[in-house]
Amino acid sequence: MLVLFETPAGYALFKVKNDKALADADELQKSFGSPDGAAKVIKLQAFAKFADTVEAVSAASAMVESKLGKSLKKFLTKQIVKKELDEKLIVNDKMLGGEIKDKLSIKCVNDTSTNELYRCIRAQLAPLLGGGVTDGDMTAMRLGLSHSLSRYKLKFSPDKVDTMIVQAIGLLDELDKEINTYAMRVKEWYGWHFPEMQKIVNEPIDYSRVVLKCGFRTGLRGCDLSSILEDEAQVQHLKETAEVSMGTELTDLDLANITSLATEVVSMSEYRSQLFEYLKNRMQAIAPNLTVMVGELVGARLIAHAGSLMNLAKHPASTVQILGAEKALFRALKTKHDTPKYGLIYHASLIGQTAPKHKGKISRVLAAKCALSIRVDALGESSEATIGVESRTAVEMRIRQLEGGGSGGPTSAVMAGGQAKKYDAGAAKAASAPAYSAASDAIPAGSAEEKAAKKAKKREREEEAAAGGVGSGEAKKAKKEKKEKKEKKSKD
């Protein structure tokens, strides 16, 4: 029997000298208690060393996924298939053994006794390999391979900067929530002292800056707020209201805590602006075409939702369209209702400027163009927006076409396929004429005329049935022949 053993240095193929030793686990452990005892049970038949760390990582990842890699297939073909050895091969993975049997027609064995054999080989690996490989060398190789394999599994790469986009958009959303929470707390806290200020200063950041600038409401009288509020009428109204405010008084300790919280709000808002600029620059560098189509924030959220730009590029346009609305999609499929028309892409400016009745169509068009732009960004070499500008122009033209064609009134020109079709005077006159209303010609339900018409039709049907006329007989005969032909056709 042969044993396939993968080491950090390469593939090893051992020959089992005594097959009976594998039956008893206790005896096997005693035999492998020393290098000499291990050499009496198995010996090294062939060893294929990895050329570099890349090949070692590729082989290790294939073994982890229970797949037959190229290097392993080449090694087994050379050592077993070409030599026409008719011995069983002991493998550590049952699924890998099945794949080796299917592709190379080598009989593979995997059971509890083979697992014990692998543990014993691992304990005496360096002496069995020979060739000056010490335990220290094997430990260093094992450590280097484990680090490389971990990086491969985590998909870590210094050039993979779309990870920075994922982290930045996540932090940006969290900052928005924190800023809103803290700003609301500042308004509620300072509102006990100056409640009228909430209606005058609506922006939470400006509110916090005014609190930091003036402190007590009495300080608004001689405070210059031109750097915070641009509207002079608003500033004057604020100062006049402070004179007659009905708020309670604050102590210095209360104001100190309020100003400390307001400082946090202002500092967080400034950091949020810096983070947005960083995200904007990253998106322009990594996904310029997608940025042109949907903007920095929506594009970053799409990348973050997919996990990476490459994962997003693998999605079809239909998935890009409803990305972010998975919960609504599966709920609609389960209840057999209408599926959602858009997900994260709904917040794009192109869909926002579209009429509500056309949002579904435009989201489908935009998702198709976005899918192309994403693939160019992920797989292309250009760092400029090439296809994105053309795609955005096409979507804008489609929006104008829907708005022009759906208005219902006469227009001088309608854009369709880039060509203007002019209406003549007769078409314009016909379009301006009153539209036909089917409701005006219909007989009102429940009226006397409707009842009389129903009675007349009923009377005619009764007379035909009683008379058994020629017309009714021919109709019945034709109906019967038609039914017989249909049954005959179905039998054939």
Solvent accessible surface area in square Angstrom, and as a share of the most:
residue,aa,sasa,rsa
1,M,47,0.21
2,L,0,0.00
3,V,0,0.00
4,L,7,0.04
5,F,9,0.04
6,E,48,0.21
7,T,3,0.02
8,P,21,0.13
9,A,11,0.08
10,G,0,0.00
11,Y,5,0.02
12,A,0,0.00
13,L,0,0.00
14,F,0,0.00
15,K,54,0.23
16,V,4,0.02
17,K,110,0.47
18,N,71,0.37
19,D,73,0.38
20,K,173,0.73
21,A,17,0.13
22,L,15,0.08
23,A,94,0.73
24,D,66,0.34
25,A,48,0.37
26,D,94,0.49
27,E,89,0.40
28,L,1,0.00
29,Q,96,0.42
30,K,149,0.63
31,S,35,0.23
32,F,9,0.04
33,G,59,0.56
34,S,51,0.33
35,P,66,0.42
36,D,107,0.56
37,G,15,0.14
38,A,0,0.00
39,A,46,0.36
40,K,150,0.64
41,V,8,0.05
42,I,0,0.00
43,K,105,0.44
44,L,59,0.29
45,Q,68,0.30
46,A,13,0.10
47,F,76,0.32
48,A,34,0.27
49,K,149,0.63
50,F,18,0.07
51,A,91,0.70
52,D,79,0.41
53,T,73,0.42
54,V,115,0.66
55,E,55,0.25
56,A,6,0.04
57,V,18,0.11
58,S,67,0.43
59,A,3,0.03
60,A,8,0.06
61,S,10,0.06
62,A,16,0.13
63,M,42,0.19
64,V,91,0.52
65,E,82,0.37
66,S,16,0.10
67,K,111,0.47
68,L,17,0.09
69,G,17,0.16
70,K,185,0.78
71,S,30,0.20
72,L,1,0.01
73,K,87,0.37
74,K,152,0.65
75,F,12,0.05
76,L,0,0.00
77,T,36,0.21
78,K,123,0.52
79,Q,23,0.10
80,I,4,0.02
81,V,61,0.35
82,K,151,0.64
83,K,111,0.47
84,E,150,0.67
85,L,57,0.28
86,D,133,0.69
87,E,54,0.24
88,K,100,0.42
89,L,0,0.00
90,I,0,0.00
91,V,1,0.01
92,N,81,0.41
93,D,42,0.22
94,K,154,0.65
95,M,143,0.64
96,L,2,0.01
97,G,4,0.04
98,G,34,0.32
99,E,40,0.18
100,I,0,0.00
101,K,116,0.49
102,D,119,0.61
103,K,115,0.49
104,L,23,0.11
105,S,97,0.63
106,I,9,0.04
107,K,124,0.53
108,C,35,0.21
109,V,34,0.20
110,N,49,0.25
111,D,68,0.35
112,T,115,0.67
113,S,37,0.24
114,T,3,0.02
115,N,55,0.28
116,E,18,0.08
117,L,0,0.00
118,Y,8,0.03
119,R,132,0.48
120,C,8,0.05
121,I,0,0.00
122,R,121,0.44
123,A,78,0.60
124,Q,25,0.11
125,L,8,0.04
126,A,9,0.07
127,P,69,0.43
128,L,19,0.10
129,L,20,0.10
130,G,30,0.29
131,G,87,0.83
132,G,67,0.64
133,V,42,0.24
134,T,74,0.43
135,D,101,0.52
136,G,50,0.48
137,D,66,0.34
138,M,6,0.03
139,T,77,0.45
140,A,65,0.51
141,M,69,0.31
142,R,109,0.40
143,L,103,0.51
144,G,36,0.35
145,L,26,0.13
146,S,49,0.32
147,H,93,0.41
148,S,24,0.16
149,L,34,0.17
150,S,56,0.36
151,R,125,0.46
152,Y,116,0.44
153,K,90,0.38
154,L,142,0.71
155,K,140,0.59
156,F,133,0.55
157,S,45,0.29
158,P,118,0.74
159,D,124,0.64
160,K,62,0.26
161,V,41,0.23
162,D,11,0.06
163,T,61,0.36
164,M,100,0.45
165,I,0,0.00
166,V,36,0.21
167,Q,117,0.52
168,A,5,0.04
169,I,3,0.01
170,G,32,0.30
171,L,69,0.34
172,L,1,0.00
173,D,44,0.23
174,E,106,0.48
175,L,17,0.08
176,D,43,0.22
177,K,139,0.59
178,E,75,0.34
179,I,14,0.07
180,N,93,0.48
181,T,65,0.38
182,Y,76,0.29
183,A,4,0.03
184,M,96,0.43
185,R,120,0.44
186,V,0,0.00
187,K,41,0.17
188,E,80,0.36
189,W,97,0.34
190,Y,4,0.02
191,G,9,0.08
192,W,176,0.62
193,H,2,0.01
194,F,0,0.00
195,P,51,0.32
196,E,47,0.21
197,M,1,0.00
198,Q,69,0.31
199,K,180,0.76
200,I,21,0.11
201,V,1,0.01
202,N,107,0.55
203,E,104,0.46
204,P,41,0.26
205,I,34,0.17
206,D,30,0.16
207,Y,1,0.00
208,S,0,0.00
209,R,87,0.32
210,V,2,0.01
211,V,1,0.00
212,L,68,0.34
213,K,103,0.44
214,C,20,0.12
215,G,11,0.11
216,F,60,0.25
217,R,27,0.10
218,T,96,0.56
219,G,33,0.31
220,L,2,0.01
221,R,164,0.60
222,G,79,0.75
223,C,16,0.09
224,D,97,0.50
225,L,2,0.01
226,S,75,0.48
227,S,98,0.63
228,I,29,0.15
229,L,10,0.05
230,E,169,0.76
231,D,78,0.40
232,E,146,0.65
233,A,71,0.55
234,Q,48,0.21
235,V,20,0.11
236,Q,101,0.45
237,H,100,0.45
238,L,0,0.00
239,K,48,0.20
240,E,95,0.43
241,T,19,0.11
242,A,10,0.08
243,E,97,0.44
244,V,121,0.70
245,S,18,0.11
246,M,165,0.74
247,G,15,0.14
248,T,77,0.45
249,E,135,0.60
250,L,28,0.14
251,T,82,0.48
252,D,109,0.56
253,L,132,0.66
254,D,53,0.27
255,L,23,0.11
256,A,54,0.42
257,N,65,0.33
258,I,0,0.00
259,T,31,0.18
260,S,67,0.43
261,L,33,0.17
262,A,0,0.00
263,T,69,0.40
264,E,86,0.39
265,V,0,0.00
266,V,18,0.11
267,S,52,0.33
268,M,32,0.14
269,S,14,0.09
270,E,87,0.39
271,Y,98,0.37
272,R,64,0.24
273,S,65,0.42
274,Q,122,0.54
275,L,15,0.07
276,F,53,0.22
277,E,89,0.40
278,Y,91,0.34
279,L,1,0.00
280,K,77,0.33
281,N,91,0.47
282,R,67,0.24
283,M,0,0.00
284,Q,81,0.36
285,A,51,0.39
286,I,35,0.18
287,A,0,0.00
288,P,8,0.05
289,N,2,0.01
290,L,0,0.00
291,T,8,0.05
292,V,43,0.25
293,M,0,0.00
294,V,7,0.04
295,G,25,0.24
296,E,31,0.14
297,L,53,0.26
298,V,12,0.07
299,G,0,0.00
300,A,0,0.00
301,R,71,0.26
302,L,0,0.00
303,I,0,0.00
304,A,32,0.24
305,H,91,0.40
306,A,19,0.15
307,G,43,0.41
308,S,10,0.06
309,L,12,0.06
310,M,77,0.34
311,N,60,0.31
312,L,1,0.00
313,A,8,0.06
314,K,147,0.62
315,H,54,0.24
316,P,69,0.43
317,A,31,0.24
318,S,73,0.47
319,T,41,0.24
320,V,0,0.00
321,Q,23,0.10
322,I,30,0.15
323,L,11,0.06
324,G,36,0.35
325,A,17,0.13
326,E,58,0.26
327,K,163,0.69
328,A,32,0.25
329,L,30,0.15
330,F,128,0.53
331,R,136,0.49
332,A,9,0.07
333,L,103,0.51
334,K,175,0.74
335,T,68,0.40
336,K,185,0.78
337,H,131,0.59
338,D,137,0.71
339,T,65,0.38
340,P,33,0.21
341,K,122,0.52
342,Y,61,0.23
343,G,14,0.14
344,L,37,0.18
345,I,0,0.00
346,Y,88,0.33
347,H,132,0.59
348,A,1,0.01
349,S,62,0.40
350,L,0,0.00
351,I,0,0.00
352,G,55,0.53
353,Q,104,0.46
354,T,8,0.05
355,A,33,0.26
356,P,115,0.72
357,K,140,0.59
358,H,16,0.07
359,K,25,0.11
360,G,11,0.10
361,K,88,0.37
362,I,0,0.00
363,S,0,0.00
364,R,139,0.51
365,V,41,0.23
366,L,0,0.00
367,A,1,0.01
368,A,44,0.34
369,K,57,0.24
370,C,0,0.00
371,A,4,0.03
372,L,83,0.41
373,S,0,0.00
374,I,0,0.00
375,R,88,0.32
376,V,49,0.28
377,D,19,0.10
378,A,23,0.18
379,L,122,0.61
380,G,39,0.37
381,E,179,0.80
382,S,66,0.43
383,S,81,0.53
384,E,124,0.55
385,A,31,0.24
386,T,72,0.42
387,I,48,0.24
388,G,0,0.00
389,V,82,0.47
390,E,124,0.55
391,S,6,0.04
392,R,60,0.22
393,T,68,0.39
394,A,41,0.32
395,V,0,0.00
396,E,53,0.24
397,M,64,0.29
398,R,78,0.29
399,I,8,0.04
400,R,123,0.45
401,Q,53,0.24
402,L,18,0.09
403,E,77,0.34
404,G,27,0.26
405,G,56,0.54
406,G,35,0.34
407,S,73,0.47
408,G,72,0.69
409,G,40,0.38
410,P,75,0.47
411,T,44,0.26
412,S,98,0.63
413,A,44,0.34
414,V,27,0.15
415,M,71,0.32
416,A,33,0.25
417,G,76,0.73
418,G,42,0.40
419,Q,129,0.58
420,A,59,0.45
421,K,133,0.56
422,K,172,0.73
423,Y,117,0.45
424,D,96,0.50
425,A,88,0.68
426,G,48,0.46
427,A,38,0.29
428,A,36,0.28
429,K,155,0.66
430,A,72,0.56
431,A,54,0.42
432,S,81,0.52
433,A,53,0.41
434,P,132,0.83
435,A,97,0.75
436,Y,167,0.64
437,S,56,0.36
438,A,69,0.53
439,A,84,0.65
440,S,88,0.57
441,D,102,0.53
442,A,64,0.50
443,I,91,0.46
444,P,94,0.59
445,A,97,0.75
446,G,57,0.55
447,S,32,0.21
448,A,83,0.64
449,E,121,0.54
450,E,41,0.18
451,K,120,0.51
452,A,61,0.47
453,A,45,0.35
454,K,128,0.54
455,K,134,0.57
456,A,40,0.31
457,K,126,0.53
458,K,115,0.49
459,R,133,0.49
460,E,103,0.46
461,R,151,0.55
462,E,98,0.44
463,E,103,0.46
464,E,106,0.48
465,A,84,0.65
466,A,92,0.71
467,A,83,0.65
468,G,56,0.54
469,G,33,0.32
470,V,115,0.66
471,G,53,0.51
472,S,32,0.21
473,G,37,0.36
474,E,110,0.49
475,A,61,0.48
476,K,145,0.61
477,K,135,0.57
478,A,60,0.46
479,K,151,0.64
480,K,131,0.56
481,E,84,0.37
482,K,154,0.65
483,K,129,0.55
484,E,94,0.42
485,K,147,0.62
486,K,154,0.65
487,E,89,0.40
488,K,138,0.59
489,K,163,0.69
490,S,91,0.59
491,K,172,0.73
492,D,145,0.75
